[in-house]
């Protein structure tokens, strides 16, 4: 494995998959998972991430998470890189990561530990143990602003660490971290807070961004990426303004709307999103109307009401 070469694959949009749940039973709609993977691949997405936060990872059982990883690898069939989201306790994350490896995933994205008590040294050990136990290209999902970026400096020499999905919206902090880590460590920096923040992170050193909106309107996400890559500043901000209302709607209620807005938009476009699982509830009528108006403003055709 040439980890430096692999890191270059991530200089693009990381499409976080949606997990469709049946409205009546809340069971996973596996045919919907397949349809959504096909949609992303047909629209040109080259990095697909099952079991991310937009996938409602923390609403899945361990068995469901494993099955989602296996099925996404199967459905992708080598046409894109599959980066499997893994997390929870160290042993659970390793179990999920080794399952992903056996299933044929190309790499793993390690979620920030969900724990009421976390220290910098403990977080370093968490990520190091997981990365070294799986031996696949690994991405760290860094989103806890209370942790020091020094932990990234400590982990950077690990050969398997190919990228950091940085999701703390502190641009001076991010830029300083990027500048402090030797480029020889072949880390690709990814904006972890999607299209809304991508132009800012790109100027500070990011080379790609994650996206949930790509499940709805991938053409617009790629317009932004290509404008960033080409340095077309005026075009970047024009596209950004078109995207901003959608991302702001997702950010409502302390980002409680993050997934359900994507699912509402997908359903209105005739895609397979289904409902969300608890603790995310249905959108209120005002927000549903806002989604419909945004879709119409983009010039997309509403399929459902």
C-alpha positions in Angstrom: 0.0 0.0 0.0 1.4 3.4 -1.0 -0.3 5.6 1.6 1.0 8.8 0.1 -0.6 8.0 -3.2 -3.8 7.0 -1.5 -4.1 10.3 0.4 -4.3 12.1 -3.0 -7.6 10.2 -3.7 -9.2 12.2 -0.9 -8.6 15.6 -2.6 -12.2 15.7 -3.7 -15.7 15.4 -2.3 -16.2 12.7 0.3 -19.9 11.8 -0.2 -21.4 10.7 3.1 -24.2 8.2 2.4 -27.7 8.4 3.7 -29.2 5.4 5.4 -32.8 5.1 4.4 -35.2 3.8 7.0 -38.6 2.4 6.4 -41.3 4.8 7.6 -43.4 2.2 9.3 -40.8 0.0 10.9 -37.6 2.1 10.9 -35.8 -0.9 9.4 -33.0 -0.2 7.0 -34.2 -0.1 3.4 -31.3 -1.9 1.8 -32.6 -1.4 -1.8 -32.6 2.3 -1.0 -29.0 2.1 0.1 -28.1 0.5 -3.2 -30.1 3.1 -5.2 -28.3 5.9 -3.3 -24.9 4.5 -3.9 -25.7 4.2 -7.6 -26.9 7.8 -7.7 -23.6 9.0 -6.1 -21.4 7.0 -8.5 -23.4 8.0 -11.5 -23.0 11.6 -10.5 -19.2 11.2 -10.4 -18.5 10.8 -6.6 -15.2 9.0 -6.2 -15.1 8.8 -2.4 -18.1 7.2 -0.7 -18.4 7.1 3.1 -20.9 4.8 4.7 -21.5 5.0 8.5 -20.8 8.7 8.7 -22.9 11.2 10.7 -25.2 11.8 7.7 -25.6 8.0 7.6 -27.0 8.2 11.2 -24.1 6.0 12.3 -25.0 6.4 16.0 -28.6 5.2 15.3 -27.3 1.9 13.7 -26.8 -1.3 15.6 -23.3 -2.8 15.3 -24.8 -5.5 13.0 -26.4 -2.9 10.8 -23.2 -0.8 10.6 -21.3 -3.9 9.5 -23.9 -4.8 6.9 -24.0 -1.2 5.6 -20.3 -1.3 5.1 -20.4 -4.7 3.4 -23.3 -3.7 1.1 -21.8 -0.3 0.1 -18.5 -2.1 -0.8 -20.5 -4.6 -2.8 -22.7 -2.0 -4.5 -19.7 0.3 -5.3 -17.9 -2.6 -7.0 -14.6 -0.8 -7.3 -16.0 2.2 -9.0 -15.1 4.5 -6.1 -13.1 4.4 -2.9 -15.1 3.3 0.1 -14.1 4.8 3.4 -16.0 3.1 6.2 -17.0 5.1 9.3 -16.1 3.3 12.5 -16.2 4.3 16.2 -17.4 3.8 19.7 -15.1 2.0 22.2 -11.6 1.1 21.1 -12.4 -2.6 20.7 -15.6 -1.8 18.9 -13.9 0.5 16.5 -11.3 -2.1 15.8 -13.9 -4.7 15.3 -15.8 -2.5 12.8 -12.5 -1.6 11.1 -11.4 -5.2 10.7 -14.8 -6.0 9.3 -14.5 -3.2 6.8 -11.0 -4.5 5.8 -12.4 -8.1 5.3 -15.4 -6.7 3.3 -13.0 -4.9 1.0 -13.3 -1.3 2.1 -10.4 1.0 0.9 -10.0 2.8 4.2 -11.7 3.9 7.5 -12.8 7.1 9.0 -12.5 7.1 12.7 -15.2 9.0 14.5 -14.2 11.2 17.5 -14.8 9.2 20.6 -18.2 9.8 22.2 -17.5 10.0 25.9 -18.3 12.5 28.6 -14.7 12.5 29.8 -11.8 12.7 27.3 -8.2 13.9 27.5 -5.7 14.7 24.9 -3.4 11.8 25.8 -6.4 9.5 25.9 -7.5 10.6 22.5 -4.0 10.1 21.0 -4.0 6.5 22.4 -7.5 5.9 21.1 -6.7 6.9 17.5 -3.3 5.2 17.6 -4.6 1.9 18.9 -7.4 1.8 16.3 -5.2 2.9 13.3 -2.4 0.4 14.2 -4.8 -2.5 14.8 -6.5 -2.2 11.5 -3.7 -1.3 9.1 -5.8 0.4 6.5 -5.6 3.9 5.2 -7.2 5.9 8.0 -8.9 9.3 8.4 -9.3 11.0 11.7 -12.6 12.8 12.2 -11.5 15.7 14.4 -14.4 17.7 15.8 -14.0 18.3 19.5 -12.8 21.9 19.9 -11.8 21.2 23.5 -9.0 18.9 22.4 -5.6 20.2 21.4 -4.5 20.0 17.8 -1.2 18.8 19.2 -2.7 15.3 19.1 -2.8 15.5 15.3 0.9 16.4 15.4 1.6 13.3 17.5 -0.4 11.1 15.2 0.9 12.5 11.9 4.0 10.3 11.6 1.7 7.2 11.5 2.1 5.8 8.0 -1.6 4.7 7.8 -2.9 8.2 8.7 -3.7 9.6 5.3 -6.2 12.4 6.1 -7.8 14.5 8.7 -11.5 15.5 8.5 -11.3 18.7 10.4 -14.7 19.9 11.7 -13.8 22.7 14.1 -14.8 25.9 12.4 -11.9 27.9 13.7 -9.9 29.0 10.6 -6.9 30.5 12.2 -6.5 27.4 14.4 -6.9 25.1 11.3 -4.4 27.1 9.3 -1.8 27.0 12.1 -2.2 23.3 12.4 -1.8 22.6 8.7 1.3 24.8 8.7 2.8 23.1 11.7 2.7 19.5 10.3 5.4 18.4 7.9 4.0 17.8 4.4 6.1 14.7 4.2 3.5 13.0 6.4 1.2 12.8 3.4 -1.9 14.0 5.2 -4.8 15.3 3.1 -6.7 18.0 5.0 -10.5 17.8 4.5 -13.1 20.4 5.4 -15.4 18.4 7.7 -18.2 20.9 7.7 -19.3 20.6 4.1 -20.0 23.2 1.4 -20.8 26.1 3.7 -17.2 26.2 5.1 -15.3 24.7 2.2 -14.2 27.9 0.6 -12.7 29.1 3.9 -11.0 25.8 4.7 -9.7 25.6 1.1 -7.8 28.8 1.5 -6.3 27.6 4.8 -5.0 24.3 3.3 -7.9 21.9 2.8 -7.9 20.0 -0.5 -11.4 18.5 -0.3 -14.6 18.6 1.7 -17.3 16.3 3.0 -20.8 16.6 1.8 -24.3 15.5 2.7 -25.8 17.8 0.1 -24.2 15.6 -2.6 -27.0 13.1 -2.0 -29.4 15.8 -3.2 -27.7 18.1 -5.7 -24.2 16.7 -6.5 -23.8 18.9 -9.6 -23.8 22.0 -7.4 -21.3 20.4 -5.0 -19.0 19.6 -7.9 -19.4 23.1 -9.3 -18.0 24.4 -6.0 -15.1 21.9 -5.9 -14.1 22.7 -9.5 -14.3 26.5 -9.0 -12.1 26.1 -5.9 -9.6 24.0 -7.7 -9.4 26.5 -10.6 -9.1 29.5 -8.3 -12.2 31.1 -9.8 -13.0 33.3 -6.8 -16.0 35.1 -8.2 -17.6 31.8 -9.2 -16.8 30.2 -5.8 -18.8 32.9 -4.0 -21.6 32.8 -6.5 -22.1 29.0 -6.0 -21.6 29.4 -2.3 -24.5 31.8 -2.1 -26.7 29.3 -3.9 -25.8 26.6 -1.4 -25.8 28.6 1.8 -29.6 28.6 2.5 -29.7 24.8 2.3 -26.7 24.4 4.7 -28.1 27.1 7.0 -31.4 25.1 7.2 -29.4 22.0 8.1 -27.6 23.9 10.8 -30.8 24.9 12.6 -31.4 23.6 16.2 -27.7 23.2 16.8 -27.5 21.1 13.6 -30.4 18.9 14.7 -31.7 19.4 11.2 -28.5 18.2 9.6 -29.8 14.8 8.3 -33.5 15.3 8.2 -33.2 18.2 5.7 -31.2 16.1 3.4 -33.7 13.3 3.6 -36.6 15.6 3.1 -35.0 17.1 0.0 -34.2 13.6 -1.4 -37.7 12.4 -0.9 -39.1 15.5 -2.7 -36.8 14.7 -5.6 -38.0 11.1 -5.8 -34.9 9.6 -4.2 -34.7 6.8 -1.5 -34.1 8.6 1.8 -36.9 7.3 4.1 -37.3 8.7 7.5 -34.8 9.4 10.3 -34.5 7.4 13.5 -34.7 8.7 17.0 -33.4 11.0 18.4 -34.0 13.0 15.1 -37.6 13.8 14.5 -39.6 14.9 11.5 -39.2 18.4 10.1 -41.9 20.9 11.0 -44.1 22.3 8.3 -42.2 25.5 8.0 -38.9 23.8 7.4 -40.5 21.4 5.0 -41.8 24.3 3.0 -38.4 25.9 3.1 -36.8 22.7 1.6 -39.4 22.7 -1.2 -38.7 26.4 -2.0 -34.9 25.8 -2.1 -35.3 22.9 -4.5 -37.5 25.1 -6.8 -35.0 27.9 -6.5 -32.3 25.6 -7.7 -34.5 24.7 -10.7 -34.8 21.0 -9.7 -38.1 19.2 -10.3 -40.1 18.3 -7.3 -41.3 14.6 -7.5 -43.2 14.3 -4.3 -45.1 16.5 -1.8 
